[in-house]
């Protein structure tokens, strides 16, 4: 992992969350899931936190 430039990892993570996030939303929409049910919010929160966190802040 240390040999892979940070920009490459950043780009891959953007692509990953850009593809996986909408797919998860589509699955929930097709299942007509209530996105605001407490059980669903507990699964959404860590994913959104991880997806929107800054990798630079984690290094300092």
C-alpha positions, 0 to 999 in steps of 0.5 A: 500500500505504501508504494501506491501514490495517495492520489491514486488511492484517493481516486479509487476511493471516490470511484468506490463510493461513487458506485457503491453508494448509489447501488445501495440506494437503488436496492433500498428504493426497490425494496421500498425501505424506510430510510429514516427508520432507526435501524436503517439510520444506524447502518447509514451513519458509519458509511456516510462518515467514512465516505465523507471523511478526509484522509489527510486529517487522519494522517495528522 
